[in-house]
């Protein structure tokens, strides 16, 4: 596969998972949304590793992703705050969901792009240096916010149905419970018909 085709495939993986993460960020259950987004990010890293023929290491990938997100203090507080705000009935749920949707998509995009760049330069999970990639992560995070906002405007029912499938996979893996899956699915289907 040539470089352009490889890059196109990697961009497709990243953009697909950005969409999944945005919908998972809309899960109305605090903390469950973050767990679902993290699982989606790990699936993205696994697919990118396979594409670039890099041995996947889930624990190391999760550690790096959390370190990158944690290195940008505002993003960490924003994700936790947006998730926690969902506990406030009514307006809190709406505010929390809208913030979490964009942050989830942007963080997923940034993680994907940083790993894409690292893998393109021959890197793997064990030679990844969080400090040296922090600035690049922040740049991609800002780009990701714009991409997420644009994608949110263009969201359609195929995204919702695909996200329900992704949530089902997470339920089947034990990442989220049957109850969390059913509640999220019902809410997503309501958006589809409402």
MDAnalysis code that builds the backbone (N, CA, C; Angstrom):
import MDAnalysis as mda
import numpy as np

u = mda.Universe.empty(582, n_residues=194, atom_resindex=np.repeat(np.arange(194), 3), trajectory=True)
u.add_TopologyAttr("name", ["N", "CA", "C"] * 194)
u.add_TopologyAttr("resid", np.arange(1, 195))
u.add_TopologyAttr("resname", ["UNK", "UNK", "UNK", "UNK", "UNK", "UNK", "UNK", "UNK", "UNK", "UNK", "UNK", "UNK", "UNK", "UNK", "UNK", "UNK", "UNK", "UNK", "UNK", "UNK", "UNK", "UNK", "UNK", "UNK", "UNK", "UNK", "UNK", "UNK", "UNK", "UNK", "UNK", "UNK", "UNK", "UNK", "UNK", "UNK", "UNK", "UNK", "UNK", "UNK", "UNK", "UNK", "UNK", "UNK", "UNK", "UNK", "UNK", "UNK", "UNK", "UNK", "UNK", "UNK", "UNK", "UNK", "UNK", "UNK", "UNK", "UNK", "UNK", "UNK", "UNK", "UNK", "UNK", "UNK", "UNK", "UNK", "UNK", "UNK", "UNK", "UNK", "UNK", "UNK", "UNK", "UNK", "UNK", "UNK", "UNK", "UNK", "UNK", "UNK", "UNK", "UNK", "UNK", "UNK", "UNK", "UNK", "UNK", "UNK", "UNK", "UNK", "UNK", "UNK", "UNK", "UNK", "UNK", "UNK", "UNK", "UNK", "UNK", "UNK", "UNK", "UNK", "UNK", "UNK", "UNK", "UNK", "UNK", "UNK", "UNK", "UNK", "UNK", "UNK", "UNK", "UNK", "UNK", "UNK", "UNK", "UNK", "UNK", "UNK", "UNK", "UNK", "UNK", "UNK", "UNK", "UNK", "UNK", "UNK", "UNK", "UNK", "UNK", "UNK", "UNK", "UNK", "UNK", "UNK", "UNK", "UNK", "UNK", "UNK", "UNK", "UNK", "UNK", "UNK", "UNK", "UNK", "UNK", "UNK", "UNK", "UNK", "UNK", "UNK", "UNK", "UNK", "UNK", "UNK", "UNK", "UNK", "UNK", "UNK", "UNK", "UNK", "UNK", "UNK", "UNK", "UNK", "UNK", "UNK", "UNK", "UNK", "UNK", "UNK", "UNK", "UNK", "UNK", "UNK", "UNK", "UNK", "UNK", "UNK", "UNK", "UNK", "UNK", "UNK", "UNK", "UNK", "UNK", "UNK", "UNK", "UNK", "UNK", "UNK", "UNK", "UNK"])
u.atoms.positions = np.array([
    [0.856, -1.164, 0.000],
    [0.000, 0.000, 0.000],
    [0.911, 1.239, 0.000],
    [0.625, 2.203, -0.884],
    [1.463, 3.400, -0.934],
    [1.084, 4.373, 0.186],
    [1.929, 5.396, 0.356],
    [1.765, 6.350, 1.460],
    [0.402, 7.039, 1.430],
    [-0.033, 7.489, 0.276],
    [-1.310, 8.211, 0.172],
    [-2.488, 7.320, 0.564],
    [-2.448, 6.068, 0.126],
    [-3.521, 5.133, 0.470],
    [-3.494, 4.818, 1.970],
    [-2.303, 4.638, 2.507],
    [-2.138, 4.385, 3.943],
    [-2.695, 5.560, 4.750],
    [-2.332, 6.765, 4.358],
    [-2.802, 7.973, 5.054],
    [-4.320, 8.101, 4.948],
    [-4.859, 7.835, 3.769],
    [-6.311, 7.913, 3.571],
    [-7.027, 6.907, 4.480],
    [-6.511, 5.689, 4.563],
    [-7.111, 4.677, 5.434],
    [-7.019, 5.071, 6.906],
    [-5.867, 5.616, 7.294],
    [-5.692, 6.054, 8.687],
    [-6.655, 7.198, 9.005],
    [-6.772, 8.162, 8.097],
    [-7.704, 9.273, 8.303],
    [-9.142, 8.758, 8.430],
    [-9.479, 7.751, 7.632],
    [-10.819, 7.158, 7.728],
    [-11.065, 6.514, 9.080],
    [-10.080, 5.792, 9.586],
    [-10.202, 5.170, 10.913],
    [-10.400, 6.249, 11.972],
    [-9.601, 7.298, 11.908],
    [-9.667, 8.374, 12.904],
    [-11.015, 9.084, 12.840],
    [-11.460, 9.433, 11.646],
    [-12.726, 10.163, 11.521],
    [-13.926, 9.317, 11.914],
    [-13.879, 8.027, 11.620],
    [-14.968, 7.136, 12.038],
    [-15.048, 7.079, 13.562],
    [-13.893, 6.932, 14.199],
    [-13.876, 6.841, 15.662],
    [-14.190, 8.180, 16.329],
    [-13.841, 9.276, 15.666],
    [-14.242, 10.594, 16.165],
    [-15.768, 10.638, 16.272],
    [-16.442, 10.174, 15.231],
    [-17.911, 10.146, 15.246],
    [-18.465, 9.251, 16.336],
    [-17.888, 8.064, 16.490],
    [-18.323, 7.155, 17.556],
    [-18.130, 7.804, 18.924],
    [-16.974, 8.447, 19.119],
    [-16.667, 9.066, 20.413],
    [-17.630, 10.210, 20.720],
    [-18.016, 10.962, 19.701],
    [-18.957, 12.061, 19.917],
    [-20.302, 11.530, 20.394],
    [-20.755, 10.464, 19.784],
    [-22.048, 9.916, 20.203],
    [-21.923, 9.277, 21.587],
    [-20.804, 8.597, 21.845],
    [-20.598, 8.017, 23.174],
    [-20.504, 9.118, 24.223],
    [-19.948, 10.269, 23.850],
    [-19.893, 11.402, 24.766],
    [-21.272, 11.920, 25.136],
    [-22.268, 11.589, 24.321],
    [-23.644, 12.003, 24.594],
    [-24.367, 11.048, 25.533],
    [-23.717, 9.963, 25.934],
    [-24.341, 9.034, 26.886],
    [-24.665, 9.829, 28.143],
    [-25.898, 9.782, 28.614],
    [-26.314, 10.651, 29.715],
    [-25.806, 10.228, 31.099],
    [-25.052, 9.157, 31.181],
    [-24.579, 8.673, 32.470],
    [-23.158, 9.157, 32.743],
    [-22.978, 9.968, 33.782],
    [-21.640, 10.466, 34.101],
    [-20.663, 9.314, 34.311],
    [-19.448, 9.503, 33.936],
    [-18.322, 8.582, 34.015],
    [-18.459, 7.438, 33.005],
    [-19.666, 6.925, 32.784],
    [-19.862, 5.876, 31.773],
    [-19.489, 6.424, 30.406],
    [-19.812, 7.699, 30.166],
    [-19.468, 8.317, 28.889],
    [-17.959, 8.302, 28.674],
    [-17.197, 8.616, 29.711],
    [-15.740, 8.632, 29.590],
    [-15.209, 7.221, 29.349],
    [-15.773, 6.239, 30.047],
    [-15.344, 4.846, 29.851],
    [-15.634, 4.392, 28.422],
    [-16.790, 4.755, 27.897],
    [-17.150, 4.369, 26.529],
    [-16.225, 5.041, 25.520],
    [-15.926, 6.311, 25.727],
    [-15.040, 7.033, 24.806],
    [-13.637, 6.422, 24.849],
    [-13.162, 6.091, 26.041],
    [-11.837, 5.476, 26.177],
    [-11.785, 4.152, 25.424],
    [-12.833, 3.350, 25.535],
    [-12.874, 2.073, 24.819],
    [-12.856, 2.299, 23.300],
    [-13.551, 3.312, 22.844],
    [-13.558, 3.642, 21.414],
    [-12.169, 4.088, 20.965],
    [-11.503, 4.880, 21.791],
    [-10.143, 5.326, 21.467],
    [-9.177, 4.139, 21.388],
    [-9.335, 3.175, 22.279],
    [-8.455, 1.999, 22.238],
    [-8.714, 1.164, 20.992],
    [-9.970, 1.062, 20.589],
    [-10.292, 0.350, 19.354],
    [-9.648, 1.068, 18.159],
    [-9.684, 2.385, 18.155],
    [-9.053, 3.163, 17.086],
    [-7.550, 2.892, 17.048],
    [-6.901, 2.908, 18.216],
    [-5.455, 2.661, 18.257],
    [-5.124, 1.256, 17.771],
    [-5.971, 0.304, 18.109],
    [-5.743, -1.066, 17.650],
    [-5.830, -1.140, 16.124],
    [-6.826, -0.458, 15.548],
    [-6.965, -0.462, 14.090],
    [-5.810, 0.274, 13.409],
    [-5.367, 1.387, 13.996],
    [-4.224, 2.115, 13.431],
    [-2.955, 1.264, 13.507],
    [-2.759, 0.585, 14.641],
    [-1.581, -0.275, 14.800],
    [-1.588, -1.375, 13.739],
    [-2.741, -1.965, 13.508],
    [-2.846, -3.018, 12.495],
    [-2.533, -2.456, 11.107],
    [-3.075, -1.288, 10.816],
    [-2.845, -0.653, 9.515],
    [-1.350, -0.389, 9.290],
    [-0.673, 0.096, 10.323],
    [0.751, 0.422, 10.206],
    [1.663, -0.748, 10.578],
    [1.050, -1.903, 10.791],
    [1.788, -3.127, 11.126],
    [2.676, -2.938, 12.357],
    [2.069, -2.356, 13.391],
    [2.727, -2.143, 14.678],
    [2.035, -3.064, 15.686],
    [2.814, -3.741, 16.520],
    [2.227, -4.593, 17.553],
    [1.406, -3.732, 18.507],
    [0.151, -4.126, 18.716],
    [-0.748, -3.364, 19.586],
    [-0.522, -3.760, 21.040],
    [-0.477, -2.746, 21.903],
    [-0.396, -2.979, 23.338],
    [-1.433, -2.083, 23.996],
    [-2.567, -2.688, 24.378],
    [-3.696, -1.934, 24.915],
    [-3.378, -1.160, 26.179],
    [-2.675, -1.780, 27.104],
    [-2.334, -1.094, 28.350],
    [-1.457, 0.116, 28.087],
    [-0.461, -0.051, 27.243],
    [0.447, 1.055, 26.919],
    [-0.313, 2.135, 26.145],
    [-1.175, 1.726, 25.230],
    [-1.975, 2.693, 24.478],
    [-2.868, 3.515, 25.384],
    [-3.536, 2.854, 26.326],
    [-4.409, 3.559, 27.257],
    [-3.600, 4.516, 28.131],
    [-2.459, 4.060, 28.600],
    [-1.598, 4.891, 29.433],
    [-1.142, 6.142, 28.685],
    [-0.743, 5.974, 27.436],
    [-0.292, 7.118, 26.624],
    [-1.455, 8.076, 26.370],
    [-2.611, 7.531, 25.989],
    [-3.774, 8.379, 25.699],
    [-4.172, 9.187, 26.932],
    [-4.222, 8.539, 28.081],
    [-4.589, 9.250, 29.305],
    [-3.531, 10.288, 29.679],
    [-2.266, 9.983, 29.441],
    [-1.196, 10.945, 29.716],
    [-1.299, 12.160, 28.799],
    [-1.604, 11.925, 27.524],
    [-1.757, 13.046, 26.590],
    [-2.927, 13.936, 27.005],
    [-4.042, 13.311, 27.326],
    [-5.219, 14.081, 27.741],
    [-4.915, 14.804, 29.049],
    [-4.266, 14.118, 29.978],
    [-3.914, 14.724, 31.256],
    [-2.901, 15.847, 31.123],
    [-2.091, 15.818, 30.059],
    [-1.082, 16.856, 29.867],
    [-1.713, 18.188, 29.483],
    [-2.933, 18.139, 29.018],
    [-3.667, 19.362, 28.707],
    [-4.724, 19.539, 29.785],
    [-4.354, 20.221, 30.825],
    [-5.150, 20.369, 32.039],
    [-6.590, 20.772, 31.741],
    [-6.769, 21.712, 30.821],
    [-8.110, 22.190, 30.497],
    [-8.994, 21.102, 29.907],
    [-8.416, 20.248, 29.090],
    [-9.192, 19.167, 28.482],
    [-9.642, 18.172, 29.541],
    [-8.729, 17.847, 30.461],
    [-9.068, 16.906, 31.525],
    [-10.196, 17.461, 32.376],
    [-10.048, 18.709, 32.820],
    [-11.103, 19.327, 33.631],
    [-12.400, 19.446, 32.837],
    [-12.277, 19.792, 31.564],
    [-13.462, 19.924, 30.728],
    [-14.219, 18.619, 30.590],
    [-13.499, 17.523, 30.343],
    [-14.155, 16.216, 30.190],
    [-14.815, 15.794, 31.493],
    [-14.097, 15.936, 32.600],
    [-14.670, 15.549, 33.894],
    [-15.844, 16.450, 34.263],
    [-15.668, 17.750, 34.017],
    [-16.734, 18.696, 34.332],
    [-17.971, 18.462, 33.487],
    [-17.771, 18.253, 32.198],
    [-18.903, 18.006, 31.308],
    [-19.619, 16.724, 31.691],
    [-18.865, 15.726, 32.100],
    [-19.464, 14.467, 32.531],
    [-20.239, 14.672, 33.831],
    [-19.637, 15.380, 34.783],
    [-20.269, 15.592, 36.091],
    [-21.511, 16.467, 35.992],
    [-21.499, 17.473, 35.101],
    [-22.641, 18.371, 34.952],
    [-23.898, 17.591, 34.563],
    [-23.721, 16.442, 33.938],
    [-24.867, 15.634, 33.509],
    [-25.717, 15.168, 34.690],
    [-25.178, 15.213, 35.900],
    [-25.948, 14.770, 37.075],
    [-27.019, 15.774, 37.469],
    [-26.919, 17.003, 36.973],
    [-27.914, 18.030, 37.277],
    [-29.103, 17.817, 36.347],
    [-30.285, 17.570, 36.905],
    [-31.458, 17.310, 36.052],
    [-31.736, 18.460, 35.085],
    [-32.196, 18.122, 33.915],
    [-32.622, 19.112, 32.931],
    [-31.472, 19.807, 32.237],
    [-31.271, 21.088, 32.556],
    [-30.284, 21.903, 31.862],
    [-28.870, 21.358, 32.031],
    [-28.565, 20.766, 33.182],
    [-27.233, 20.190, 33.398],
    [-26.953, 19.075, 32.421],
    [-27.942, 18.257, 32.178],
    [-27.775, 17.159, 31.227],
    [-27.501, 17.697, 29.830],
    [-28.255, 18.702, 29.427],
    [-28.088, 19.281, 28.092],
    [-26.714, 19.931, 27.958],
    [-26.321, 20.747, 28.939],
    [-25.013, 21.417, 28.899],
    [-23.876, 20.417, 28.940],
    [-23.987, 19.435, 29.818],
    [-22.935, 18.423, 29.945],
    [-22.764, 17.621, 28.675],
    [-23.854, 17.236, 28.084],
    [-23.790, 16.426, 26.863],
    [-23.180, 17.233, 25.714],
    [-23.621, 18.475, 25.535],
    [-23.102, 19.239, 24.400],
    [-21.602, 19.494, 24.544],
    [-21.124, 19.751, 25.760],
    [-19.687, 19.943, 25.980],
    [-18.921, 18.654, 25.790],
    [-19.432, 17.578, 26.353],
    [-18.743, 16.293, 26.313],
    [-18.658, 15.747, 24.891],
    [-19.659, 16.001, 24.082],
    [-19.674, 15.517, 22.703],
    [-18.476, 16.088, 21.932],
    [-18.287, 17.394, 21.996],
    [-17.187, 18.041, 21.271],
    [-15.837, 17.611, 21.847],
    [-15.698, 17.623, 23.176],
    [-14.427, 17.234, 23.802],
    [-14.069, 15.782, 23.501],
    [-15.054, 14.903, 23.508],
    [-14.796, 13.489, 23.210],
    [-14.303, 13.300, 21.790],
    [-14.965, 13.976, 20.858],
    [-14.550, 13.887, 19.460],
    [-13.176, 14.493, 19.229],
    [-12.938, 15.668, 19.810],
    [-11.657, 16.360, 19.620],
    [-10.504, 15.562, 20.210],
    [-10.686, 15.016, 21.411],
    [-9.618, 14.230, 22.050],
    [-9.338, 12.962, 21.251],
    [-10.376, 12.319, 20.751],
    [-10.194, 11.110, 19.948],
    [-9.439, 11.433, 18.666],
    [-9.824, 12.516, 18.009],
    [-9.142, 12.959, 16.795],
    [-7.659, 13.206, 17.087],
    [-7.374, 13.959, 18.153],
    [-5.994, 14.314, 18.491],
    [-5.159, 13.079, 18.815],
    [-5.714, 12.149, 19.575],
    [-4.993, 10.913, 19.901],
    [-4.695, 10.140, 18.617],
    [-5.698, 10.027, 17.759],
    [-5.512, 9.308, 16.501],
    [-4.441, 9.943, 15.627],
    [-4.472, 11.264, 15.496],
    [-3.509, 11.954, 14.624],
    [-2.087, 11.872, 15.181],
    [-1.940, 11.952, 16.506],
    [-0.603, 11.853, 17.111],
    [-0.027, 10.455, 16.875],
    [-0.855, 9.430, 17.068],
    [-0.382, 8.065, 16.822],
    [-0.133, 7.827, 15.342],
    [-0.971, 8.381, 14.479],
    [-0.755, 8.254, 13.043],
    [0.621, 8.811, 12.689],
    [0.917, 9.990, 13.164],
    [2.213, 10.620, 12.905],
    [3.356, 9.766, 13.461],
    [3.184, 9.278, 14.668],
    [4.218, 8.461, 15.315],
    [4.463, 7.164, 14.530],
    [3.396, 6.504, 14.139],
    [3.530, 5.253, 13.385],
    [4.126, 5.496, 11.997],
    [3.740, 6.614, 11.352],
    [4.289, 6.935, 10.027],
    [5.800, 7.131, 10.085],
    [6.298, 7.556, 11.244],
    [7.737, 7.771, 11.421],
    [8.439, 6.544, 11.995],
    [7.774, 5.390, 11.928],
    [8.390, 4.137, 12.351],
    [8.298, 3.850, 13.835],
    [7.518, 4.632, 14.566],
    [7.399, 4.440, 16.010],
    [6.468, 3.301, 16.379],
    [6.508, 2.945, 17.657],
    [5.611, 1.922, 18.195],
    [5.110, 2.375, 19.563],
    [4.414, 1.496, 20.272],
    [3.834, 1.873, 21.558],
    [4.894, 2.063, 22.643],
    [6.050, 1.458, 22.482],
    [7.041, 1.492, 23.551],
    [8.080, 2.596, 23.398],
    [8.150, 3.230, 22.223],
    [9.091, 4.340, 22.084],
    [8.363, 5.687, 21.965],
    [7.093, 5.694, 22.351],
    [6.279, 6.912, 22.306],
    [6.675, 7.800, 23.491],
    [7.023, 9.062, 23.213],
    [7.419, 10.008, 24.249],
    [6.324, 11.061, 24.397],
    [5.570, 10.980, 25.493],
    [4.439, 11.880, 25.707],
    [4.893, 13.340, 25.727],
    [5.985, 13.624, 26.413],
    [6.460, 15.019, 26.507],
    [6.740, 15.624, 25.137],
    [7.402, 14.847, 24.289],
    [7.754, 15.392, 22.973],
    [6.533, 15.509, 22.056],
    [5.454, 14.791, 22.357],
    [4.263, 14.821, 21.512],
    [3.174, 15.749, 22.062],
    [3.395, 16.323, 23.251],
    [2.366, 17.145, 23.899],
    [1.940, 18.322, 23.017],
    [2.897, 19.038, 22.460],
    [2.578, 20.201, 21.635],
    [1.792, 19.791, 20.390],
    [2.217, 18.703, 19.773],
    [1.520, 18.199, 18.590],
    [0.090, 17.778, 18.970],
    [-0.054, 17.141, 20.136],
    [-1.378, 16.738, 20.620],
    [-2.274, 17.969, 20.777],
    [-1.746, 19.023, 21.393],
    [-2.541, 20.241, 21.595],
    [-2.957, 20.861, 20.270],
    [-2.066, 20.853, 19.282],
    [-2.405, 21.365, 17.944],
    [-3.543, 20.542, 17.334],
    [-3.400, 19.222, 17.407],
    [-4.446, 18.347, 16.847],
    [-5.747, 18.466, 17.641],
    [-5.656, 18.733, 18.934],
    [-6.854, 18.906, 19.753],
    [-7.644, 20.120, 19.275],
    [-6.952, 21.214, 18.977],
    [-7.631, 22.406, 18.467],
    [-8.253, 22.155, 17.098],
    [-7.537, 21.446, 16.236],
    [-8.094, 21.070, 14.933],
    [-9.287, 20.146, 15.146],
    [-9.137, 19.203, 16.084],
    [-10.205, 18.247, 16.378],
    [-11.480, 18.905, 16.853],
    [-11.367, 19.989, 17.600],
    [-12.573, 20.707, 18.055],
    [-13.348, 21.237, 16.858],
    [-12.631, 21.780, 15.878],
    [-13.294, 22.287, 14.672],
    [-13.910, 21.133, 13.880],
    [-13.152, 20.052, 13.723],
    [-13.656, 18.891, 12.979],
    [-14.900, 18.329, 13.677],
    [-14.841, 18.237, 15.013],
    [-15.975, 17.699, 15.772],
    [-17.204, 18.600, 15.631],
    [-16.997, 19.902, 15.688],
    [-18.128, 20.823, 15.529],
    [-18.736, 20.699, 14.132],
    [-17.871, 20.600, 13.132],
    [-18.359, 20.432, 11.761],
    [-19.118, 19.113, 11.611],
    [-18.553, 18.063, 12.202],
    [-19.207, 16.758, 12.090],
    [-20.529, 16.736, 12.846],
    [-20.573, 17.449, 13.974],
    [-21.818, 17.511, 14.743],
    [-22.927, 18.148, 13.902],
    [-22.578, 19.145, 13.127],
    [-23.560, 19.797, 12.257],
    [-24.074, 18.839, 11.185],
    [-23.200, 17.930, 10.756],
    [-23.545, 17.025, 9.664],
    [-23.997, 15.644, 10.129],
    [-24.241, 15.519, 11.430],
    [-24.618, 14.207, 11.970],
    [-25.915, 13.719, 11.312],
    [-25.944, 12.435, 11.008],
    [-27.153, 11.886, 10.406],
    [-27.506, 10.561, 11.071],
    [-28.571, 9.964, 10.636],
    [-29.036, 8.748, 11.304],
    [-28.070, 7.579, 11.158],
    [-27.263, 7.542, 10.118],
    [-26.287, 6.458, 9.989],
    [-25.274, 6.486, 11.124],
    [-24.893, 7.699, 11.559],
    [-23.982, 7.829, 12.694],
    [-24.604, 7.245, 13.963],
    [-25.874, 7.549, 14.165],
    [-26.557, 7.061, 15.365],
    [-26.645, 5.544, 15.338],
    [-27.017, 4.979, 14.206],
    [-27.120, 3.524, 14.111],
    [-25.752, 2.855, 14.273],
    [-24.732, 3.444, 13.691],
    [-23.376, 2.901, 13.838],
    [-22.919, 2.984, 15.288],
    [-23.291, 4.048, 15.964],
    [-22.897, 4.194, 17.371],
    [-23.610, 3.167, 18.244],
    [-24.858, 2.893, 17.940],
    [-25.570, 1.856, 18.687],
    [-24.849, 0.519, 18.505],
    [-24.405, 0.243, 17.283],
    [-23.634, -0.990, 17.039],
    [-22.346, -0.994, 17.857],
    [-21.666, 0.156, 17.907],
    [-20.417, 0.263, 18.659],
    [-20.688, 0.085, 20.154],
    [-21.759, 0.689, 20.646],
    [-22.124, 0.529, 22.059],
    [-22.454, -0.933, 22.370],
    [-23.080, -1.621, 21.406],
    [-23.368, -3.038, 21.600],
    [-22.072, -3.828, 21.740],
    [-21.088, -3.496, 20.902],
    [-19.776, -4.150, 21.020],
    [-19.172, -3.906, 22.403],
    [-19.299, -2.670, 22.891],
    [-18.766, -2.346, 24.220],
    [-19.498, -3.130, 25.304],
    [-20.814, -3.293, 25.129],
    [-21.596, -4.086, 26.086],
    [-21.156, -5.540, 26.030],
    [-20.971, -6.055, 24.825],
    [-20.552, -7.448, 24.664],
    [-19.177, -7.705, 25.269],
    [-18.313, -6.678, 25.239],
    [-16.982, -6.796, 25.838],
    [-17.011, -6.588, 27.351],
    [-18.158, -6.131, 27.883],
    [-18.271, -5.898, 29.316],
    [-17.840, -4.508, 29.756],
    [-17.582, -3.611, 28.807],
    [-17.157, -2.250, 29.141],
    [-18.304, -1.446, 29.730],
    [-19.500, -1.651, 29.193],
    [-20.691, -1.017, 29.752],
    [-21.714, -2.118, 30.046],
    [-22.614, -1.837, 30.982],
    [-23.606, -2.841, 31.391],
    [-24.780, -2.886, 30.405],
    [-25.583, -3.918, 30.538],
    [-26.797, -4.059, 29.724],
    [-27.711, -2.855, 29.949],
    [-27.848, -2.452, 31.212],
    [-28.704, -1.317, 31.561],
    [-28.194, -0.027, 30.907],
    [-26.882, 0.205, 30.961],
    [-26.296, 1.399, 30.350],
    [-26.497, 1.372, 28.834],
    [-26.311, 0.189, 28.251],
    [-26.508, 0.042, 26.808],
    [-27.946, 0.365, 26.424],
    [-28.911, -0.236, 27.138],
    [-30.323, -0.045, 26.807],
    [-30.741, 1.417, 26.967],
    [-30.272, 2.048, 28.043],
    [-30.618, 3.457, 28.271],
    [-30.042, 4.326, 27.151],
    [-28.786, 4.086, 26.799],
    [-28.146, 4.860, 25.734],
    [-28.822, 4.611, 24.394],
    [-29.134, 3.347, 24.117],
    [-29.781, 2.993, 22.860],
    [-31.146, 3.679, 22.747],
    [-31.924, 3.656, 23.831],
    [-33.237, 4.287, 23.820],
    [-33.114, 5.784, 23.547],
    [-32.133, 6.414, 24.204],
    [-31.940, 7.848, 24.009],
    [-31.503, 8.149, 22.565],
    [-30.594, 7.340, 22.027],
    [-30.129, 7.548, 20.654],
    [-31.259, 7.341, 19.650],
    [-32.060, 6.308, 19.876],
    [-33.199, 6.071, 18.975],
    [-34.204, 7.214, 19.051],
    [-34.351, 7.806, 20.243],
    [-35.218, 8.982, 20.400],
    [-34.726, 10.141, 19.549],
    [-33.405, 10.335, 19.490],
    [-32.832, 11.395, 18.649],
    [-33.077, 11.100, 17.172],
    [-33.039, 9.833, 16.840],
    [-33.232, 9.417, 15.453],
    [-34.654, 9.744, 14.993],
    [-35.621, 9.529, 15.896],
    [-37.028, 9.735, 15.544],
    [-37.557, 11.096, 15.967],
    [-36.752, 11.828, 16.752],
    [-37.239, 13.105, 17.292],
    [-36.705, 14.254, 16.641],
])
